[in-house]
């Protein structure tokens, strides 16, 4: 398992390395599994799921390794209750990167971390801009002030101030016992 979230309905969504996307309904104790199928344009675009996020409207965003960004829409038939999972690769023609490592949502902004940097997607308008192209991002987290905390491979932890556009950098310094222990960060989170 590479990523896991609990959605607004209490369902557990899981991304895996090589086995696609799973959804678990704890109330009904049921699983649904979703894999990449080349012949099915509505399948998830890669079985290597790296990141999951839910936006304020309830949409699920999926970052994959090799398949880019996916948006999940679940259609439910009124009479039977049967669900259809529709995965859209690069929704609205949004092309960020095929290797997305992390996602974070702040109001109507989807922050996208990839092995090629940081991008900001305005979910409402569909506009995207690259914020940084020099970082190999491994994790994203948003603090209460709206700062983006960025875990990187090789560049420690970076804090991006969304108001000023400036970065604060936290790297390992062997002569400073108060510095971080390593410059390769696997994941990052902000406590409540």
TORZASE-787092 format. One record per residue (C-alpha): residue number from 1; residue in one letter; x, y, z. Coordinates in Angstrom, 1 decimal. Last residue first. Example, Ala and Ser with C-alpha at 12.3 -4.5 7.8 and 13.67 -1.06 7.14 Angstrom:
residues 2
 mitor kemi     c1     c2     c3
     2    S   13.7   -1.1    7.1
     1    A   12.3   -4.5    7.8
This chain:
residues 192
 mitor kemi     c1     c2     c3
   192    X   -3.4   18.9   14.1
   191    X   -0.1   17.3   13.0
   190    X    1.4   18.1    9.6
   189    X    2.5   15.2    7.5
   188    X    5.6   14.3    5.4
   187    X    6.7   11.2    3.5
   186    X    9.9    9.5    2.4
   185    X   12.4   12.4    2.9
   184    X   15.9   12.0    1.6
   183    X   18.0   14.9    3.0
   182    X   18.6   13.0    6.3
   181    X   18.7   13.7   10.0
   180    X   17.1   17.1   10.1
   179    X   19.2   19.9   11.7
   178    X   19.4   20.4   15.5
   177    X   22.7   18.5   15.9
   176    X   24.3   21.0   13.5
   175    X   27.8   19.9   12.3
   174    X   26.3   17.1   10.1
   173    X   24.0   19.6    8.4
   172    X   20.9   17.9    7.0
   171    X   18.6   20.2    5.2
   170    X   15.7   22.5    6.0
   169    X   14.9   25.0    3.3
   168    X   12.5   28.0    3.5
   167    X   10.9   28.9    0.2
   166    X    9.3   32.1   -1.0
   165    X    6.1   32.5   -3.1
   164    X    5.0   35.3   -0.7
   163    X    1.4   34.1    0.0
   162    X    1.9   30.4   -0.8
   161    X    4.9   30.1    1.5
   160    X    6.7   27.0    0.4
   159    X    8.4   25.0    3.2
   158    X   11.2   22.7    1.9
   157    X   12.3   19.5    3.6
   156    X   15.5   17.8    2.6
   155    X   16.9   18.3   -0.9
   154    X   18.0   14.8   -1.9
   153    X   14.6   13.2   -2.5
   152    X   12.1   15.8   -1.3
   151    X    9.4   16.3    1.3
   150    X    7.5   19.5    0.8
   149    X    5.6   21.5    3.4
   148    X    3.1   23.8    1.7
   147    X    2.2   26.8    3.8
   146    X   -1.6   27.5    4.1
   145    X   -1.3   28.9    7.7
   144    X   -2.9   25.8    9.2
   143    X   -0.2   23.5    7.5
   142    X   -0.4   21.8    4.2
   141    X    1.4   18.5    3.5
   140    X    3.3   17.2    0.5
   139    X    5.5   14.2   -0.1
   138    X    8.2   12.7   -2.3
   137    X    9.0   15.6   -4.5
   136    X   12.1   15.6   -6.7
   135    X   12.6   19.4   -6.8
   134    X   13.9   21.7   -9.5
   133    X   10.8   22.3  -11.5
   132    X    9.0   24.6   -9.0
   131    X    5.7   26.4   -9.1
   130    X    4.4   25.0  -12.4
   129    X    1.0   26.4  -13.2
   128    X   -2.3   24.8  -13.9
   127    X   -5.7   26.2  -14.9
   126    X   -8.7   23.9  -14.6
   125    X  -10.9   26.8  -13.6
   124    X  -12.6   25.2  -10.6
   123    X   -9.7   22.9   -9.6
   122    X   -7.0   25.5   -9.7
   121    X   -4.0   23.2  -10.1
   120    X   -0.7   24.1   -8.6
   119    X    2.5   22.3   -9.6
   118    X    5.6   21.2   -7.7
   117    X    8.7   19.6   -9.2
   116    X    9.9   17.0  -11.7
   115    X    9.6   13.8   -9.6
   114    X    6.1   14.9   -9.0
   113    X    4.2   16.9   -6.4
   112    X    0.7   18.2   -7.3
   111    X   -1.1   20.8   -5.1
   110    X   -4.8   20.8   -5.8
   109    X   -6.3   24.2   -5.1
   108    X  -10.0   24.8   -4.4
   107    X   -9.7   24.7   -0.6
   106    X   -6.2   23.4    0.0
   105    X   -5.8   19.9   -1.4
   104    X   -2.6   17.8   -1.3
   103    X   -1.1   15.3   -3.8
   102    X    2.1   13.3   -3.9
   101    X    4.3   11.2   -6.2
   100    X    3.0   12.0   -9.7
    99    X    5.0   10.5  -12.5
    98    X    3.3   11.1  -15.8
    97    X    3.7   14.8  -15.4
    96    X    1.3   17.7  -15.4
    95    X   -1.1   17.4  -18.3
    94    X   -4.5   18.9  -17.7
    93    X   -6.6   18.1  -20.8
    92    X   -9.8   18.6  -18.9
    91    X   -9.0   15.5  -16.8
    90    X   -5.5   14.2  -17.2
    89    X   -6.6   10.6  -17.1
    88    X  -10.3   10.1  -16.2
    87    X  -11.3    7.2  -14.0
    86    X  -15.0    6.2  -14.2
    85    X  -16.2    3.8  -11.5
    84    X  -19.7    2.5  -12.1
    83    X  -21.8    1.8   -9.0
    82    X  -24.9   -0.4   -8.8
    81    X  -27.6    1.0   -6.5
    80    X  -30.2   -1.0   -8.5
    79    X  -32.8    1.7   -8.9
    78    X  -30.8    4.9   -8.7
    77    X  -27.8    3.8  -10.6
    76    X  -24.6    5.2   -9.0
    75    X  -21.9    7.0  -10.9
    74    X  -18.5    7.3   -9.3
    73    X  -16.1    9.9  -10.7
    72    X  -12.4    9.5  -10.2
    71    X   -9.9   12.0  -11.4
    70    X   -6.5   10.7  -12.6
    69    X   -3.1   12.4  -12.8
    68    X   -0.2   10.8  -14.6
    67    X   -0.1    7.2  -15.7
    66    X    3.6    6.2  -15.3
    65    X    3.7    6.5  -11.5
    64    X    0.2    7.5  -10.5
    63    X   -1.5   10.4   -8.7
    62    X   -5.2    9.9   -8.0
    61    X   -7.7   12.7   -7.3
    60    X  -11.1   11.8   -5.7
    59    X  -13.9   14.3   -6.1
    58    X  -15.8   15.2   -2.9
    57    X  -16.5   18.9   -3.8
    56    X  -13.9   20.0   -1.3
    55    X  -11.2   17.9   -2.9
    54    X  -10.2   14.3   -2.0
    53    X   -6.6   13.2   -2.2
    52    X   -4.7   10.0   -3.2
    51    X   -1.1    9.5   -4.0
    50    X    1.4    6.9   -5.4
    49    X   -0.8    4.5   -7.4
    48    X    1.2    2.1   -9.5
    47    X   -1.6    0.2  -11.4
    46    X   -1.7    2.9  -14.0
    45    X   -4.3    4.8  -16.0
    44    X   -7.3    3.9  -13.8
    43    X   -9.9    2.4  -16.0
    42    X  -12.4    4.6  -18.0
    41    X  -10.4    4.3  -21.3
    40    X  -10.8    0.5  -21.1
    39    X   -8.7   -1.4  -23.7
    38    X   -5.4   -0.9  -21.9
    37    X   -6.9   -2.1  -18.6
    36    X   -5.4   -0.6  -15.4
    35    X   -7.0   -2.1  -12.2
    34    X   -9.8   -1.3   -9.9
    33    X  -10.8   -3.4   -6.9
    32    X  -14.0   -3.0   -4.8
    31    X  -14.1   -4.2   -1.3
    30    X  -17.1   -4.8    1.0
    29    X  -17.6   -4.8    4.7
    28    X  -21.0   -3.1    4.5
    27    X  -20.2   -0.4    7.0
    26    X  -16.4   -0.6    6.5
    25    X  -16.7    0.1    2.8
    24    X  -13.3   -0.6    1.3
    23    X  -12.1    0.9   -2.0
    22    X   -9.1   -0.4   -3.8
    21    X   -6.9    1.1   -6.6
    20    X   -4.2   -0.6   -8.6
    19    X   -2.2   -3.7   -7.8
    18    X    1.3   -2.7   -8.9
    17    X    2.2   -0.5   -6.0
    16    X   -1.0    0.2   -4.2
    15    X   -3.5    3.0   -3.7
    14    X   -6.2    2.7   -1.0
    13    X   -9.5    4.4   -0.4
    12    X  -11.3    3.7    2.9
    11    X  -14.9    4.8    2.9
    10    X  -16.2    7.1    5.6
     9    X  -18.4    9.2    3.4
     8    X  -16.0   12.2    3.4
     7    X  -13.2    9.9    2.2
     6    X  -10.7    8.0    4.4
     5    X   -7.3    8.1    2.8
     4    X   -4.5    5.6    2.0
     3    X   -1.4    5.7   -0.1
     2    X    1.5    3.3   -1.1
     1    X    0.0    0.0    0.0
